[in-house]
Amino acid sequence: MNKAKRLCAITCLAVVATWLTPVQAQPSAAQTAVEAAKQYSGSTINVVWPAGVGALGQKIFAAPLFEQLTGVKVNIVEAPPTDVYIKVVAEHRAGTGGFDVVSLVPSWLTDLSIAGIIEPLDALVDKYGFAAELQGIEPAYRNNWMTHGGKIMAIPDDGDVLLLFYRKDLFNDPANKEAFKAKYGYELAVPTTWEQFSDIGWFFTNTYQPDLYGASVIHRSGLMQYFFQERFRNAGGRFFDLDSMDAQINDEIGVKVATQLQDEAEFMPPGSENWNPVEVLTAWLSGRVAMITWWPPPGRWSEGYGTDNEALKWVPESQIKGKVGYALSPGGNPELALGWSLAVSSNSRNKELAYLYIQWVNSEEISLQRVQLPYSLRDPFRASHFESAEYRSRWENADEYLDVLRQGAQIGMLDLSIRNTFQYEEALARAMQRLMAGEDPQEVMNEAAENWDKVTRRTGVDKQRAAYEEWAAKPNAYPQ
């Protein structure tokens, strides 16, 4: 028996053992889902999932375990993360019923709901008693990622948030602290503004280059637009003028943020304006940069947690164990960037079974196991995840890591989610690429705004205004 199968078998026995414990008065959501799914034993459901490392959490752990418990086969259909939306929409239009469970980025929720691509879940949540456990999801995710038009359309599956990781040893070095204060007139500490981030980045680059540079961020792979969304709103920006629905990303605030992003590349490693996420991660783990802004995984990989697993052999060995601090992104409110949720395809021929899998995989007990899998790329999103004594003991300062993640979840901002969100994101991503190529920030943002206005007009100004008003009214849309 190979390692993955042994892990699944052991986990299966452990899960069943907990269910047989007599102290539990009522069946858990996981138990309920498993018992109900047994009537479908021998059936197969198809789950579309972003390809890559993150899919291993399904292929190695969740899908085999569900099959052992219920007799239901879970077929994971992988697609590149950037293609999942296109694949889901294409399948719906073709009407093949090829997907039962849909993975979606929460910013797509409006589009997929309006188009009828995903199924309302309220009746099934009530039928299988999942409502109580849903209350354990952190409010920012529960109140913003689940519903459209007052109906439950998706269940959160991943608590993404942008964080700042920094080298505590460099920040605490007495010589660095003295030299920084002498030059900038204030104490060297974790930056709370982007101006401080720039000062600190330049300081470390000027002090240590070429062995170490001040920072690095992800400039490619279409991800930089999330950093713009975060910084633009923290600086006071609004995406649209509500009366005209004209894009505002090219106003004074938008151009200032774009200029900052472009200028910061100057103190980053040479060539890093073209780096993809793995290259940024490699520079960080090898000790070549003092700060990065990223999604949560580098926090655990920096300490070597799980990187001995065969699935993570591509992650470089950490040279910075015990030297890493965690903080919210400068600016105040971090972006709840990307993230993933699960929904039932309206074309599915196995809707109830598809829902039962979603309930099981995101129940209190199963989701807690999943977010601790080193290779799952699923981050905490429930109170029980952040408070877990087991998780908080995984490495020496795991408690600090989870506390910062939870703080980010509580005050984080949502990605823009309106009609045709994908088209707005693509236009902004193209603008960020031009920005990193050295083009004029004002011209870049002007063209991006023009492209946004074209999408708005194609969509219909009044329809888009209604969608934007609904989104902007959410407590996590803009800083409070």
Secondary structure as GFF3:
##gff-version 3
##sequence-region A 1 480
A	DSSP	alpha_helix	3	19	.	.	.	ID=ss1
A	DSSP	alpha_helix	29	37	.	.	.	ID=ss2
A	DSSP	three_ten_helix	38	40	.	.	.	ID=ss3
A	DSSP	beta_strand	44	50	.	.	.	ID=ss4
A	DSSP	three_ten_helix	53	55	.	.	.	ID=ss5
A	DSSP	alpha_helix	56	56	.	.	.	ID=ss6
A	DSSP	pi_helix	57	62	.	.	.	ID=ss7
A	DSSP	alpha_helix	63	70	.	.	.	ID=ss8
A	DSSP	beta_strand	73	79	.	.	.	ID=ss9
A	DSSP	three_ten_helix	81	83	.	.	.	ID=ss10
A	DSSP	alpha_helix	84	94	.	.	.	ID=ss11
A	DSSP	beta_strand	101	104	.	.	.	ID=ss12
A	DSSP	three_ten_helix	106	108	.	.	.	ID=ss13
A	DSSP	alpha_helix	109	114	.	.	.	ID=ss14
A	DSSP	alpha_helix	122	127	.	.	.	ID=ss15
A	DSSP	alpha_helix	131	134	.	.	.	ID=ss16
A	DSSP	alpha_helix	139	145	.	.	.	ID=ss17
A	DSSP	beta_strand	147	148	.	.	.	ID=ss18
A	DSSP	beta_strand	151	152	.	.	.	ID=ss19
A	DSSP	beta_strand	155	158	.	.	.	ID=ss20
A	DSSP	beta_strand	163	167	.	.	.	ID=ss21
A	DSSP	alpha_helix	168	172	.	.	.	ID=ss22
A	DSSP	alpha_helix	174	184	.	.	.	ID=ss23
A	DSSP	alpha_helix	194	208	.	.	.	ID=ss24
A	DSSP	alpha_helix	224	234	.	.	.	ID=ss25
A	DSSP	alpha_helix	252	264	.	.	.	ID=ss26
A	DSSP	three_ten_helix	265	267	.	.	.	ID=ss27
A	DSSP	three_ten_helix	272	274	.	.	.	ID=ss28
A	DSSP	alpha_helix	277	285	.	.	.	ID=ss29
A	DSSP	beta_strand	291	294	.	.	.	ID=ss30
A	DSSP	alpha_helix	297	301	.	.	.	ID=ss31
A	DSSP	three_ten_helix	310	312	.	.	.	ID=ss32
A	DSSP	beta_strand	324	328	.	.	.	ID=ss33
A	DSSP	beta_strand	335	336	.	.	.	ID=ss34
A	DSSP	beta_strand	340	344	.	.	.	ID=ss35
A	DSSP	alpha_helix	351	361	.	.	.	ID=ss36
A	DSSP	alpha_helix	364	371	.	.	.	ID=ss37
A	DSSP	alpha_helix	383	387	.	.	.	ID=ss38
A	DSSP	alpha_helix	389	392	.	.	.	ID=ss39
A	DSSP	alpha_helix	398	411	.	.	.	ID=ss40
A	DSSP	beta_strand	413	414	.	.	.	ID=ss41
A	DSSP	alpha_helix	421	436	.	.	.	ID=ss42
A	DSSP	alpha_helix	441	459	.	.	.	ID=ss43
A	DSSP	alpha_helix	461	472	.	.	.	ID=ss44
###
